[in-house]
Amino acid sequence: MERPTGSNHLAFTMAAITAAGGVQGWRASGSRPSLVAGLGNAALFGLGGAQISSGRPDIGHPLSLVASLALVGAMAPRFAKTKKLWPAGVMSVTGALSAACQGVETRELLSIQKRQPVG
């Protein structure tokens, strides 16, 4: 499979954002769940970006899509409840944008794989 150019940047950026959000949540309120969730999600994004960088976008994009959906699933209900822009609003929106981009990439990869002959 061809090595993608630049499509790993979104995954690495999301890794940094979610790690920073988790650390900020922990520092602001002592929330260990925020720290664990932020760093865990950052690890998923980082692994996805590393897979994309190493020429395995067929693994990296779906992994980053899962991390994006997990982020939206966790933060959108918080934003709906609290109406606080940071962190819930920002994380919900960035997660949704990332999910849209990673979803398009994943769908494209799946359609390419369907067209290729087996063997």
Residue, then its C-alpha position, 0 to 999 in steps of 0.5 A: m500500500e502507498r505511504p500516505t503524505g500528511s494524513n497522519h497529522l490529524a491523528f497526531t494533533m488529536a493525540a496532543i489535544t486529548a492528552a492536554g485536555g486530560v492533563q488539564g482536567w486532572r490539574a483543574s479538578g484532580s479528576r483521575p478519570s479525565l487524566v486516564a481517559g485523555l491519555g488513553n484516547a491520546a494513545l489511540f490517536g498516537l497509535g493510529g498516526a504511527q500506523i498511518s506514518s508507517g504505511r498502514p493507513d488501513i489500520g491507522h485511520p479506522l483506529s483514529l476513527v474509533a478514538s474520535l467517536a469515543l471522544v465525541g461519545a464522552m464529551a458531547p453529553r457533557f457539553a449538552k449538560t453543562k454548556k461549557l465551551w471548554p473542555a466539553g464543547v471544544m473536545s466535542v467539536t474537534g472529535a466530530l471533525s476528526a471523526a468526519c475526516q477519519g471516516v472519509e479516509t476509512r471509507e475510501l480505503l475500504s472501497i479501494q480494498k473491495r476493488q483490488p483482486v484477492g491474491 
